[in-house]
Amino acid sequence: MPLKIVIISGSQTGAERAALDWSVKHDLPRGGWFPGGLTEAPDPAYKLKEAATEKMLEVIDANVRDSEATLVFTLAPKATGFAQKAGASARKQKKPVLHVHRGILGVSEKIVAFLDKHYVRRLHITGSAESEEAGLSVWATSELEKAKVIFDRRPE
């Protein structure tokens, strides 16, 4: 039986919710942190825990801490905002980070190679919010779907 990669993410629209919805669809283990004090809790199927803080940077740090590597999705070549902060947090914590954007050819192959190279078992997936980059969630889901081969073949 293959070992399933655990998806770690937050509750932000865009890349994070796309990753969580994708992990629910494929029955992959998942979890992560979301900021405390939200008026509406994320879908219970996401299996997220409420952080003791409302500060997004601390929540990002916790999701990076609880993973072995970070995958950042953006449409634009340069990550900004919380997507950029997630990559910086991963580098500060000395964890591998892969930033992919729509202008890169072979994104799904790069994801597979990254996961193979670092033998990732707990992957933090984040990126831009849908409000910042409309269409990101559809694109990120498509690339995860194409990269799914690694999620299926990883031996225990």
C-alpha positions as CSV (number, residue, x, y, z in Angstrom):
1,M,0.0,0.0,0.0
2,P,1.5,3.4,-0.9
3,L,2.2,5.9,1.7
4,K,0.0,8.9,1.2
5,I,1.5,12.4,1.4
6,V,-0.2,14.6,4.0
7,I,-1.4,17.9,2.6
8,I,-0.8,20.8,5.0
9,S,-2.6,24.1,4.1
10,G,-4.6,27.0,5.5
11,S,-8.0,28.3,4.8
12,Q,-7.3,31.1,2.3
13,T,-9.2,31.0,-1.0
14,G,-7.1,30.3,-4.0
15,A,-4.2,27.8,-3.8
16,E,-4.9,26.7,-0.2
17,R,-8.5,25.8,-0.6
18,A,-7.8,24.3,-4.0
19,A,-5.2,22.0,-2.4
20,L,-7.6,21.1,0.4
21,D,-10.5,20.4,-1.9
22,W,-8.2,18.3,-4.1
23,S,-7.0,16.3,-1.1
24,V,-10.6,15.7,0.0
25,K,-11.5,14.5,-3.5
26,H,-8.7,12.0,-3.5
27,D,-9.0,11.0,0.2
28,L,-5.5,12.1,1.0
29,P,-4.6,12.9,4.6
30,R,-4.7,16.6,5.3
31,G,-4.6,19.2,8.0
32,G,-3.0,22.5,8.9
33,W,-3.8,25.7,10.8
34,F,-6.2,28.6,10.2
35,P,-6.2,32.0,11.9
36,G,-8.1,32.2,15.2
37,G,-11.1,34.4,15.4
38,L,-12.6,33.8,11.9
39,T,-16.3,34.5,11.8
40,E,-16.8,31.3,9.8
41,A,-14.7,28.2,10.4
42,P,-13.4,26.3,7.4
43,D,-15.1,23.2,6.1
44,P,-14.6,20.4,8.7
45,A,-13.6,18.0,5.9
46,Y,-10.3,20.1,5.7
47,K,-9.4,18.9,9.2
48,L,-7.8,22.2,10.1
49,K,-7.0,23.4,13.6
50,E,-7.7,26.9,14.8
51,A,-4.6,28.8,15.8
52,A,-4.4,30.7,19.0
53,T,-3.6,33.8,17.0
54,E,-5.2,35.9,14.3
55,K,-1.8,36.8,12.8
56,M,-1.5,35.3,9.4
57,L,2.4,35.3,9.5
58,E,2.3,33.1,12.7
59,V,-0.2,30.8,11.1
60,I,2.0,30.5,8.0
61,D,5.0,29.7,10.2
62,A,3.0,27.0,11.9
63,N,2.0,25.4,8.6
64,V,5.6,25.5,7.4
65,R,6.9,24.1,10.7
66,D,4.5,21.2,10.5
67,S,5.5,20.2,7.0
68,E,8.7,19.0,5.4
69,A,8.5,21.2,2.3
70,T,6.4,24.1,0.8
71,L,4.9,24.3,-2.6
72,V,3.8,27.9,-3.6
73,F,1.3,28.4,-6.5
74,T,1.0,31.8,-8.2
75,L,-0.1,32.9,-11.6
76,A,2.4,35.7,-11.8
77,P,6.2,35.0,-12.0
78,K,6.8,36.8,-8.7
79,A,5.1,35.7,-5.5
80,T,3.8,38.6,-3.4
81,G,1.9,39.0,-0.1
82,F,1.3,35.9,2.0
83,A,2.6,33.6,-0.9
84,Q,5.9,35.4,-0.7
85,K,5.9,35.2,3.1
86,A,5.3,31.4,3.0
87,G,8.4,30.9,0.8
88,A,10.5,33.2,3.1
89,S,9.3,31.3,6.1
90,A,10.2,27.9,4.6
91,R,13.7,29.2,3.7
92,K,14.1,30.6,7.2
93,Q,13.2,27.3,8.7
94,K,15.6,25.6,6.2
95,K,12.9,23.6,4.5
96,P,12.8,23.1,0.7
97,V,10.4,25.4,-1.2
98,L,9.2,25.2,-4.8
99,H,7.4,28.2,-6.3
100,V,5.5,27.5,-9.5
101,H,3.6,29.9,-11.7
102,R,1.7,29.7,-14.9
103,G,4.6,30.9,-17.1
104,I,6.7,27.7,-16.3
105,L,6.5,24.8,-18.6
106,G,6.0,21.3,-17.1
107,V,4.8,22.5,-13.7
108,S,3.4,19.1,-12.7
109,E,6.7,17.4,-13.7
110,K,8.6,19.9,-11.6
111,I,6.3,19.2,-8.6
112,V,6.9,15.4,-9.0
113,A,10.7,15.9,-9.2
114,F,10.7,18.2,-6.2
115,L,8.7,15.7,-4.1
116,D,10.9,12.9,-5.2
117,K,14.2,14.8,-4.6
118,H,13.2,15.7,-1.0
119,Y,11.2,12.6,-0.3
120,V,8.4,14.8,1.1
121,R,5.7,13.1,3.2
122,R,4.1,16.3,4.6
123,L,3.7,19.0,2.0
124,H,2.6,22.5,2.8
125,I,0.7,23.9,-0.2
126,T,0.0,27.6,-0.4
127,G,-0.1,30.5,-2.8
128,S,-2.0,33.6,-3.8
129,A,-5.5,34.2,-2.8
130,E,-8.2,33.9,-5.4
131,S,-9.0,37.6,-4.9
132,E,-5.4,38.5,-5.9
133,E,-5.2,36.1,-8.8
134,A,-8.5,35.1,-10.2
135,G,-8.4,31.6,-11.7
136,L,-5.5,30.4,-9.5
137,S,-7.5,27.7,-7.8
138,V,-8.6,26.1,-11.1
139,W,-5.0,26.1,-12.4
140,A,-3.5,24.8,-9.2
141,T,-6.0,22.0,-9.1
142,S,-5.2,21.1,-12.6
143,E,-1.5,20.9,-11.9
144,L,-2.0,18.8,-8.8
145,E,-4.2,16.5,-10.8
146,K,-1.4,16.0,-13.3
147,A,1.2,15.5,-10.6
148,K,-1.0,13.0,-8.7
149,V,1.1,10.1,-9.9
150,I,3.6,10.7,-7.1
151,F,0.8,10.7,-4.5
152,D,-0.2,7.3,-5.7
153,R,3.2,5.6,-6.1
154,R,5.1,6.6,-2.9
155,P,6.1,3.3,-1.1
156,E,5.7,3.0,2.6
